[in-house]
Amino acid sequence: MSSLFVNIIDLDKTNGHIVCSLQTSIVLFVCQYVKAPVILVVSKNIEDKHNKFKFSINDLSYTVILENDLPRPAAYCLLPVFQSNNGYYCTAGFCSSLRMLIKSIQKNWIWLLGFRQSCLSACAEVSSWTKYCEVQLQASINTFFNYQTSDENATYEIPIQLARFECHLSQPLQIHNINKRLNEKSLHPTQRFADEDNPTLSDVLILPNIHIAYKLLGENTMNTFLPLTLKWYKSVLERLDIGSYLECIIFDKVKLPLNLILPEVPLHSLYKCDLRRYNPRAKTYVKQNVQEIIQAFDTINININLSSNNLCPIDWEELPHEVRPSGGDIPDKRLIRKTQQLENLIQSTLNIVKNGDIVVDFCCGSGHLGIVIAYLVPNLTVILVDNKEESLRRARKRVEKLDLKNIMIVHSNLDYFKANFQVGLCLHGCGVATDLVLEKCLRQNAAFVICPCCYGGVQDNHILEYPRSQALRLANFSFEDYLVLCHCADQTHFDPNCTKTQQGYTCMAAVDKDRASRAIEVGYNVTLSKLEPPTCTPKNNMLIGIPS
């Protein structure tokens, strides 16, 4: 049976409630609304900087286990986690696990996933809407409970994410397939919901947050500062008949000052595709003198040279079809080059793994790399990790046909993956993903085999800062100049005599030397080499690191 696991801090059966975080309260609220059972995982070590909430469990279908009793692969992830009944596949993360829960229960709830079941399908790293629903709004609501003052004349700024939602509701409704619906005369939206002209999972996840704000601010304040949000709140309550479930979320009342202000926010929606979010003039790094920046990099003492990779081709004909790259639905025009890329990483991995190791194939896609490793070395445990549901669906089919018992699949962002492992792999993780994988490996003191990609996608985030190495930071190599290197590193082509290509490879080497230096500084032996043949991909650098 498939199961949804959620973290709780304590269980009080006598009073019929649990102690948990705001996020867990929202997950349980959804479970109660769709009448789905849940497994409560008691954990005394929850790293939650926010306030503790209570949730009434009198009408909740649940069982309780201890954290040490979590089955794999759910135990490899931060909760909430939805684990399928086959025992080797799980989905981790707030929005992703609830999407899988809804798909697994009765079909009469599938409407919550909206048009083409796409509601909240993109991960928070790439979707500003998912990030808002999963991270930003909850963090903003938690700030209510951090407020402390005895001065009633003080000024209190309403949490900024409430102002952003109010602005979002003032923008034109995003309607999918609008031309067809207009032709069929079926488009008559009379109400504005969060994501579509009908309620979706987005509305259900946002609702508890707005309910808490409504209870703390009061209806008059909501009507004054957040009138569209108040209208939306009442519309969702009426349409979904969901109000009674909100009463299960129990929280302390907070006394706020009478003098309230609403922060100013940009006038655009919460969607990333809203063109008003962009400022093309901000990308001034494309106008910089690249050669001057390369020369400045060369003056920094980073003694890492590019080496060649001695490749021994694999006899693919001896392997089952599902193990070969052709078994992963790779188009014929890419098949030879993909095979060459895989041979490089497979050979490098086989040179460093030991019996009993846990090997993680990060950003695994359809499992082209990890499935081969799992098949060739049965005494390894291989974990495939990716945030794309469709790619992992193909990987599952291949694993099931091969009946591999030493492989597990985790549908998750890197943030939610927490397993201990000995070797980390990543073939063409886009932009920041390469550095997130590298950082995961360094924190685990795990060996790594990484082939970077999409250098221009590098950007500062809540986990990483650039440059990565102390060598560049101590040399005051600026973030802006680093972005120039990353941008130009993507200007590589298959013509090796092209000036832009030569410059691109120089910039690629610079960025990867920074990554290698980061690992060397924490005690790794690192080699930086080229895939063989180099023509198998324009992004042909490979970093191999072994902890010393």
C-alpha positions in Angstrom: 0.0 0.0 0.0 1.2 3.5 -0.8 1.9 5.7 2.2 2.3 9.4 3.0 4.8 10.0 5.9 4.8 13.3 7.8 6.9 14.6 10.6 5.4 15.4 14.0 7.0 16.6 17.2 4.6 15.0 19.7 1.4 13.1 20.0 -1.2 14.0 22.7 -3.9 11.4 22.4 -5.6 12.5 25.6 -6.4 15.9 24.2 -6.7 14.6 20.6 -4.0 16.6 18.9 -0.5 16.5 17.7 2.3 19.1 17.9 3.9 19.9 14.6 5.2 22.6 12.2 3.0 24.8 10.0 3.9 22.8 7.0 2.9 19.5 8.6 -0.4 21.2 9.7 -1.1 22.0 6.0 -0.3 18.5 4.9 -2.6 17.0 7.4 -5.3 19.5 6.5 -5.1 18.3 2.9 -5.2 14.6 4.0 -8.3 15.3 6.1 -10.0 17.1 3.3 -9.4 14.4 0.7 -10.0 11.7 3.3 -6.6 10.0 2.9 -4.8 8.1 5.6 -1.4 9.3 6.8 1.6 7.9 8.8 2.8 10.2 11.5 6.5 10.0 12.2 7.5 11.1 15.7 10.8 12.9 15.5 12.3 14.8 18.5 15.1 16.3 16.3 13.0 18.4 13.9 15.1 21.4 12.9 12.2 23.8 12.8 13.1 27.4 13.6 9.4 28.4 13.5 6.6 28.1 16.0 4.9 24.9 16.9 1.3 24.4 15.8 -1.3 21.9 17.0 -3.6 19.8 14.8 -6.7 18.1 15.9 -6.6 14.4 15.0 -10.0 13.3 16.1 -11.3 12.8 12.5 -7.9 12.0 11.0 -7.1 8.5 9.7 -3.6 7.8 10.9 -1.0 5.5 12.3 2.2 6.4 14.2 5.7 5.2 13.9 9.1 6.3 15.2 11.7 8.0 12.9 14.0 4.9 13.1 11.2 2.8 11.7 10.9 4.7 8.4 11.2 2.3 5.4 13.7 3.0 2.6 13.8 5.0 0.4 11.5 7.3 2.5 14.2 7.3 5.2 16.6 8.9 2.7 14.5 12.1 2.5 13.2 15.0 4.5 9.5 14.5 5.2 6.8 14.8 3.9 7.4 11.8 1.6 4.9 9.7 -0.4 6.2 6.1 -0.9 4.7 3.9 -3.5 3.6 0.3 -2.8 6.5 -1.2 -4.8 8.8 -0.3 -2.0 11.6 1.2 -4.0 10.1 4.5 -5.3 9.2 7.6 -3.3 8.4 11.3 -3.8 9.7 13.8 -1.3 8.8 17.5 -0.9 5.7 19.4 0.2 4.0 20.0 -3.2 5.3 16.9 -4.9 4.3 14.4 -2.2 0.8 15.9 -2.1 0.5 15.7 -5.9 1.3 12.0 -5.7 -1.1 11.4 -2.9 -3.9 12.9 -4.9 -3.0 10.8 -7.9 -3.1 7.7 -5.8 -6.6 8.1 -4.2 -10.0 8.1 -5.8 -10.3 9.7 -9.2 -12.9 12.2 -8.0 -10.1 14.3 -6.5 -7.9 14.5 -9.6 -9.5 17.9 -10.5 -7.3 19.4 -7.8 -4.4 19.0 -10.1 -6.0 21.4 -12.6 -5.4 21.6 -16.4 -3.6 18.5 -17.7 -2.8 17.7 -14.0 0.0 20.3 -14.1 -0.7 22.2 -11.0 2.5 22.7 -9.0 4.3 20.1 -11.1 7.4 22.2 -11.5 9.9 22.3 -8.6 10.5 25.3 -6.5 14.0 25.9 -8.0 12.5 26.7 -11.4 8.9 27.8 -10.7 8.3 31.0 -8.8 4.6 29.8 -8.2 5.7 26.5 -6.6 8.3 28.4 -4.5 5.6 30.8 -3.3 3.2 28.0 -2.3 5.9 25.7 -0.8 8.3 28.1 0.9 7.7 31.8 0.8 4.1 32.1 2.0 4.6 29.7 4.9 7.8 31.5 6.0 5.9 34.8 5.9 3.0 33.5 8.0 5.4 32.2 10.6 6.7 35.8 11.1 3.4 36.7 12.8 4.4 34.5 15.7 7.8 35.9 16.0 6.4 39.4 16.7 6.9 40.7 20.2 6.1 44.2 21.6 4.2 45.8 24.3 3.9 49.1 22.5 0.4 49.4 21.1 1.4 52.5 19.1 4.1 50.6 17.3 3.8 50.2 13.5 3.4 46.6 12.2 4.1 45.7 8.6 1.8 43.0 7.3 3.9 40.1 6.0 5.1 40.8 2.5 4.0 37.6 0.9 0.4 38.5 1.7 0.9 41.8 -0.2 2.3 39.8 -3.1 -0.7 37.5 -3.2 -3.0 40.5 -3.1 -1.2 41.9 -6.1 -1.3 38.5 -7.8 -5.1 38.4 -7.5 -5.3 41.8 -9.1 -3.7 40.6 -12.3 -5.4 39.0 -15.3 -6.4 35.4 -14.8 -4.1 32.8 -16.4 -6.5 30.6 -18.5 -5.2 27.5 -20.3 -6.4 26.6 -23.7 -8.2 30.0 -23.9 -8.9 30.1 -27.7 -10.6 26.7 -27.7 -12.7 27.5 -24.7 -13.7 30.9 -26.3 -14.7 29.1 -29.5 -16.8 26.6 -27.5 -18.3 29.5 -25.6 -17.4 27.6 -22.4 -15.4 30.4 -20.9 -17.4 32.2 -18.3 -15.2 32.7 -15.2 -17.3 34.4 -12.5 -14.7 34.0 -9.8 -10.9 34.4 -9.6 -9.0 31.6 -7.9 -5.3 31.4 -7.2 -4.1 29.6 -10.3 -7.1 29.0 -12.6 -10.7 29.9 -13.0 -11.6 26.9 -10.8 -10.0 25.9 -7.5 -6.9 23.7 -7.6 -4.4 22.2 -5.1 -2.8 25.7 -5.1 -5.9 27.1 -3.5 -6.0 24.3 -0.9 -2.4 24.8 0.1 -2.6 28.6 0.3 -5.9 28.5 2.2 -4.6 27.6 5.7 -2.0 30.4 5.5 -4.7 33.0 4.6 -7.0 31.5 7.3 -4.3 32.1 9.9 -3.8 35.7 8.6 -7.6 36.3 8.7 -7.9 35.1 12.3 -4.9 37.2 13.4 -5.7 40.4 11.5 -9.5 40.3 11.6 -12.0 40.9 8.8 -11.9 44.7 8.9 -8.2 44.8 8.5 -8.3 42.2 5.7 -11.0 44.3 4.0 -8.9 47.4 4.3 -5.5 46.1 3.2 -6.2 42.8 1.4 -9.7 43.1 -0.1 -9.1 40.7 -3.0 -7.5 38.1 -0.7 -10.5 38.3 1.5 -12.8 37.8 -1.4 -10.7 34.9 -2.6 -10.8 33.4 0.9 -14.6 33.5 1.1 -14.9 32.1 -2.4 -12.7 29.1 -1.7 -14.6 28.4 1.6 -17.9 28.5 -0.2 -16.9 26.5 -3.3 -15.0 23.7 -1.5 -17.1 23.6 1.7 -13.8 23.2 3.5 -14.1 25.6 6.5 -14.6 22.8 9.1 -11.2 21.3 8.3 -9.5 24.6 8.9 -10.6 24.5 12.6 -8.3 21.5 13.1 -5.3 23.9 12.8 -4.7 25.2 16.3 -2.3 28.1 17.0 -1.7 30.8 19.6 -3.2 34.2 19.2 -0.8 37.1 18.6 -1.6 40.6 19.8 -0.7 43.0 17.0 -0.5 46.8 17.1 -3.4 48.9 15.8 -1.1 50.8 13.4 -0.7 48.5 10.4 0.9 49.1 7.0 1.0 47.1 3.8 4.5 46.8 2.1 4.8 47.9 -1.5 5.5 45.1 -3.9 6.1 45.1 -7.7 2.9 45.1 -9.8 3.0 41.7 -11.4 1.7 38.2 -10.8 3.5 35.4 -9.0 4.2 33.5 -12.2 7.7 33.4 -13.6 6.3 33.8 -17.1 5.0 37.3 -16.3 7.2 39.5 -18.5 7.0 42.4 -16.1 9.2 40.4 -13.8 12.2 40.8 -16.0 14.7 43.6 -16.4 16.9 42.8 -19.4 19.2 45.7 -18.6 20.2 43.9 -15.4 22.2 41.3 -17.5 25.0 43.7 -18.2 27.6 41.0 -17.8 27.2 40.1 -21.5 28.8 43.5 -22.4 32.0 43.0 -20.4 35.5 42.5 -21.7 35.9 38.7 -21.4 39.6 38.6 -22.2 40.4 41.0 -19.3 38.4 38.8 -16.9 40.2 35.6 -18.2 43.6 37.3 -17.7 42.6 38.3 -14.1 41.6 34.7 -13.4 44.9 33.4 -14.8 46.8 35.5 -12.2 45.2 33.5 -9.4 47.3 30.6 -8.3 45.1 27.5 -9.1 47.4 24.7 -10.1 44.9 22.3 -11.8 45.6 21.1 -15.3 43.2 19.5 -17.8 44.1 15.9 -18.4 42.8 13.3 -20.9 40.6 10.4 -19.9 41.8 6.9 -21.0 38.6 5.3 -22.1 37.9 1.6 -22.5 34.6 1.2 -24.5 31.9 -1.0 -23.1 30.6 -4.0 -25.1 26.9 -2.9 -25.0 25.8 -5.9 -27.0 26.5 -8.2 -24.0 24.0 -6.2 -21.9 20.2 -6.4 -21.9 18.3 -3.9 -24.0 16.9 -2.0 -21.0 20.5 -1.4 -19.7 21.7 0.1 -22.9 21.2 3.8 -23.7 18.9 2.7 -26.6 16.6 1.2 -23.9 16.1 4.6 -22.5 14.3 6.1 -25.5 17.2 8.2 -26.6 16.7 9.5 -30.2 19.0 7.9 -32.8 20.7 11.2 -33.6 21.9 11.5 -30.0 22.5 7.8 -29.3 26.2 7.6 -30.2 27.2 10.7 -28.4 25.1 9.8 -25.3 26.7 6.3 -25.2 30.2 7.9 -25.3 29.4 10.2 -22.5 28.1 7.4 -20.4 31.2 5.2 -21.0 33.4 7.9 -19.6 31.4 8.3 -16.3 30.8 4.5 -16.0 34.5 3.7 -16.2 35.5 6.5 -13.8 32.8 5.3 -11.4 33.9 1.6 -11.5 37.4 2.7 -10.7 36.5 4.2 -7.4 33.5 2.2 -6.0 33.9 -0.5 -3.4 31.7 -3.4 -2.4 28.7 -2.3 -0.4 28.9 1.3 -1.4 25.8 3.5 -1.8 26.1 5.3 -5.1 23.7 8.2 -5.9 23.0 9.2 -9.5 21.9 12.8 -9.1 19.9 14.6 -11.8 19.5 11.0 -13.2 16.8 11.7 -15.8 15.7 8.3 -17.1 18.5 6.5 -15.2 20.9 6.0 -18.1 24.0 6.1 -15.8 22.7 4.7 -12.6 20.9 1.7 -14.1 24.1 0.5 -15.9 26.2 0.8 -12.6 23.5 -1.1 -10.7 23.5 -3.9 -13.3 27.2 -4.2 -13.6 27.9 -4.2 -9.8 25.0 -6.0 -8.0 26.6 -5.6 -4.6 26.2 -1.8 -4.8 23.1 0.1 -3.7 22.2 2.7 -6.4 19.8 5.6 -5.7 18.4 7.5 -8.7 17.5 11.1 -7.8 15.6 13.6 -10.0 12.8 16.1 -9.8 11.2 15.3 -13.1 8.3 12.8 -12.7 8.1 11.8 -16.4 11.8 11.0 -16.6 11.6 8.8 -13.5 8.5 7.1 -14.9 10.7 5.8 -17.8 13.4 4.8 -15.3 10.9 2.8 -13.3 9.8 0.9 -16.3 13.5 -0.1 -17.1 14.1 -1.1 -13.5 11.0 -3.3 -13.4 11.8 -5.0 -16.6 15.4 -5.8 -15.4 14.0 -6.8 -11.9 16.9 -5.0 -10.3 16.9 -5.4 -6.5 19.8 -3.0 -5.7 18.3 0.2 -7.0 15.9 2.8 -5.5 14.3 5.9 -7.0 13.8 9.2 -5.2 11.6 11.8 -6.9 12.8 14.9 -5.1 14.7 18.2 -5.2 18.2 18.0 -3.9 17.1 20.0 -0.8 15.0 17.1 0.4 17.5 14.3 -0.1 19.5 13.5 3.1 20.8 9.9 2.7 24.4 8.9 3.6 26.3 7.7 0.6 29.9 7.0 -0.6 29.9 8.0 -4.2 27.9 10.8 -6.0 27.5 10.9 -9.8 26.0 13.7 -12.0 26.0 13.8 -15.8 25.1 17.2 -17.1 23.4 18.7 -14.0 22.2 22.1 -15.2 23.8 25.2 -13.7 23.4 25.4 -10.0 22.5 21.7 -9.8 26.2 20.7 -10.5 27.3 22.8 -7.5 24.5 21.5 -5.2 25.5 17.9 -6.0 29.2 18.7 -5.4 28.3 20.3 -2.1 26.2 17.3 -1.1 29.2 15.0 -1.8 31.7 17.2 0.1 29.4 17.3 3.2 29.1 13.5 3.1 32.9 13.1 2.5 31.8 11.1 -0.6 33.8 10.6 -3.8 32.3 12.2 -6.9 32.2 11.9 -10.7 30.6 15.0 -12.2 30.2 16.3 -15.7 28.9 19.9 -15.5 26.5 21.6 -17.9 24.6 24.9 -18.5 27.3 27.1 -16.9 25.2 30.2 -17.7 22.5 29.0 -15.3 24.7 29.6 -12.3 23.3 32.1 -9.8 23.5 32.8 -6.0 20.9 31.0 -4.0 19.9 30.3 -0.4 22.5 27.4 -0.2 25.5 28.5 -2.3 27.5 31.6 -3.1 29.9 32.2 -6.0 32.8 31.9 -6.5 32.9 28.6 -4.8 36.6 28.5 -3.8 38.4 30.4 -1.1 41.2 31.0 -3.7 39.0 33.2 -5.9 37.3 34.9 -2.9 40.6 35.8 -1.3 41.7 37.2 -4.7 38.5 39.4 -4.7 37.3 37.8 -7.9 33.8 39.4 -8.1 30.5 37.6 -8.6 29.8 39.8 -11.7 33.1 38.7 -13.3 32.3 35.1 -12.4 29.0 35.4 -14.2 30.8 36.6 -17.3 32.9 33.4 -17.3 29.8 31.2 -16.8 27.9 33.0 -19.6 30.8 32.6 -22.0 31.4 29.0 -21.0 28.1 28.2 -22.7 29.3 29.6 -26.0 30.9 26.4 -27.1 30.2 24.8 -30.5 31.2 21.7 -32.3 33.7 23.6 -34.5 36.9 23.6 -32.4 38.5 26.3 -34.6 35.8 28.8 -33.8 37.1 31.7 -31.7 34.0 31.7 -29.5 34.4 28.0 -28.9 38.0 28.3 -27.9 37.1 31.2 -25.5 34.2 29.1 -24.2 36.4 26.2 -23.4 38.8 28.5 -21.5 35.9 29.8 -19.5 34.6 26.3 -18.8 38.0 25.3 -17.5 38.1 28.4 -15.3 34.7 27.7 -13.7 35.5 24.0 -13.2 38.9 24.9 -11.7 37.1 26.9 -9.1 34.9 23.9 -8.4 37.9 21.6 -8.1 39.6 24.1 -5.8 36.6 24.1 -3.5 36.9 20.4 -3.1 40.7 20.5 -2.7 40.4 23.0 0.1 38.3 20.6 2.1 40.8 17.7 1.7 40.0 16.1 -1.7 42.3 14.8 -4.5 40.7 16.1 -7.7 41.3 15.5 -11.4 39.8 17.6 -14.1 39.7 15.8 -17.5 38.1 15.8 -20.9 35.5 13.2 -22.0 36.7 11.0 -24.8 36.1 11.8 -27.5 35.7 15.5 -26.8 33.2 15.7 -29.6 30.6 13.6 -27.7 29.3 16.9 -26.1 30.3 20.5 -26.1 30.2 20.3 -22.2 32.9 17.8 -22.0 34.7 18.5 -18.7 34.7 15.8 -16.0 35.6 16.4 -12.3 36.6 13.3 -10.3 37.2 13.8 -6.6 38.3 11.3 -3.9 38.5 12.3 -0.2 42.0 12.0 1.1 
